Amino acid sequence: MEIDDKINEFSKLIEDKFKFLEDDYHFQRGILEKIDFQYVKDQKVRIVYYSGIICIVIEWYLIESNIGIGIIELNKGKIPEKYSYYDNKFFRAIGLSDLVEYKSKGTIKNPLPQAGGKLTTKQITKAWKEREQLINNEMENLLDKYSLFLKEYASEVLKGDLSMFPIIQKFSKDKISNDYY
């Protein structure tokens, strides 16, 4: 399957799996954006759902074979130029996977293997290959999981309650500190 076909499939699956954001929470869906396509190693596509105070950013990092979902506090209805997943120096953001991991007390992890921290080069390569296989063969199932995670673990945030942001940011910061040092 050609990359443009995969990107179109991704867009259609997002539209289907995340329709509840529009129907139940009155978010508005943005268009599919191709970002950094002039730099092969940085290519990603993203679709953003906007509410009055937050947005849900769904990104597929093509070369890294990774999918990320962030929840970002908006600046006057727009994605701020500077935001942080770790502290309040900029506009606040949290990762869906960290929110789920925190709320599930670590029993539910990101469905895509993550590569970072104290992993060896061999382990990082293995995780990357596993992500690539999952995205190529299980894209619909992965997006089902992420959609369910939003419904089950982020319902308060989707309604506009941002009280979890500082807690999840601290959790994310601590997790990175523990993984790397």
C-alpha positions in Angstrom: 0.0 0.0 0.0 1.4 3.4 -1.0 2.0 6.0 1.8 -0.8 8.3 0.5 -3.2 5.4 0.7 -2.1 4.7 4.3 -2.5 8.4 5.2 -6.0 8.4 3.7 -6.9 5.2 5.6 -5.6 6.8 8.8 -7.7 9.9 8.2 -10.9 7.9 7.6 -10.3 5.7 10.7 -9.8 8.8 12.8 -13.0 10.3 11.5 -14.8 7.1 12.3 -13.2 6.2 15.7 -13.2 9.7 17.1 -16.6 10.9 15.9 -17.8 10.8 19.5 -15.7 13.9 20.2 -17.9 15.8 17.8 -21.2 14.1 18.8 -20.8 13.8 22.5 -18.4 16.7 23.4 -19.0 19.2 20.5 -15.4 19.3 19.4 -14.7 20.5 15.8 -12.5 18.3 13.6 -9.7 20.0 11.8 -8.3 18.9 8.4 -5.5 16.3 8.1 -2.2 18.1 8.0 1.0 16.8 6.5 3.8 18.3 8.6 7.6 18.5 7.9 7.3 16.5 4.7 10.3 18.3 3.4 12.4 16.5 6.0 12.0 12.7 5.6 13.0 11.8 9.2 10.4 14.3 10.6 7.4 13.5 8.5 4.1 13.2 10.4 0.4 13.7 9.8 -2.0 15.1 12.3 -5.6 15.7 12.9 -6.8 18.1 15.6 -10.1 18.2 17.3 -10.9 21.6 18.9 -13.1 22.6 21.8 -13.2 26.0 23.4 -10.3 25.4 25.8 -8.5 22.3 24.7 -7.7 20.3 21.6 -7.0 16.7 21.0 -4.0 16.2 18.7 -3.7 12.8 17.0 -0.4 12.4 15.3 1.2 9.6 13.3 5.0 9.9 13.1 5.7 8.1 9.8 9.4 7.3 10.1 9.3 6.5 13.8 6.2 4.3 13.3 4.5 5.9 16.3 1.1 7.3 17.1 0.7 9.9 19.8 -2.4 11.6 21.2 -2.0 14.8 23.2 -4.4 17.0 25.0 -3.3 20.6 24.8 -4.7 23.7 26.5 -5.6 26.3 23.8 -4.5 29.9 23.7 -7.5 31.9 22.5 -8.9 28.9 20.6 -5.6 28.0 18.9 -2.8 25.6 19.6 -0.2 27.7 21.4 3.3 28.1 19.9 4.8 26.9 23.2 3.3 24.2 25.4 4.7 21.6 27.7 3.8 18.1 28.8 6.0 18.4 31.9 5.4 21.8 33.7 3.5 25.0 33.7 6.1 27.3 32.1 4.1 27.3 28.9 0.6 26.3 28.0 -0.2 22.9 29.5 -0.4 19.6 27.6 -0.8 16.0 28.7 -0.3 12.7 26.8 -3.2 10.4 26.6 -1.0 7.3 27.3 0.4 8.9 30.5 -3.1 9.9 31.6 -4.3 6.3 31.1 -1.2 4.8 32.8 -1.6 7.1 35.8 -5.4 6.5 36.2 -5.0 2.7 35.7 -2.2 2.6 38.3 0.2 1.3 35.7 -1.9 -1.7 34.6 -2.6 -0.2 31.1 0.3 1.0 29.0 0.5 2.5 25.6 -0.5 -0.2 23.1 2.6 0.7 21.0 6.0 -0.3 22.4 7.9 2.7 23.4 11.6 3.1 22.7 13.6 5.3 25.0 15.1 5.7 28.4 17.5 3.0 29.5 16.9 0.7 26.5 19.8 -0.6 24.4 20.0 0.1 20.7 18.9 -3.4 20.0 15.8 -3.0 22.3 15.0 0.4 20.6 15.3 -1.2 17.2 13.0 -4.1 18.3 10.4 -1.7 19.6 10.5 0.4 16.5 10.0 -2.8 14.3 7.1 -3.9 16.5 5.4 -0.5 16.2 5.9 -0.6 12.5 4.2 -4.0 12.3 1.3 -3.0 14.5 0.7 0.2 12.6 0.9 -1.6 9.2 -1.3 -4.5 10.3 -3.4 -3.3 13.2 -4.1 0.4 12.6 -7.8 0.1 13.1 -7.4 -1.9 16.4 -4.9 0.6 17.7 -7.1 3.6 17.0 -10.0 1.7 18.6 -7.9 1.4 21.8 -6.9 5.1 21.8 -10.5 6.1 21.2 -11.7 3.9 24.1 -8.9 5.4 26.3 -10.2 8.9 25.6 -13.8 7.8 26.4 -12.9 5.9 29.6 -10.0 7.9 31.1 -10.4 11.5 29.8 -14.1 12.2 30.0 -13.6 14.9 32.7 -10.9 16.6 30.6 -13.1 16.4 27.5 -15.9 18.2 29.5 -13.4 21.0 30.3 -12.1 19.9 33.7 -8.3 20.5 33.5 -7.6 19.7 37.2 -5.7 16.5 36.2 -3.2 18.5 34.1 -0.7 19.3 36.9 -0.9 15.7 38.2 -0.3 14.1 34.8 2.4 16.6 34.0 4.3 15.7 37.2 3.7 11.9 36.5 5.2 12.4 33.0 8.1 14.3 34.3 8.8 11.8 37.0 8.5 8.9 34.5 11.0 10.5 32.2 13.4 11.2 35.1 13.2 7.6 36.2 13.6 6.2 32.7 16.7 8.2 31.9 18.6 8.5 35.1 
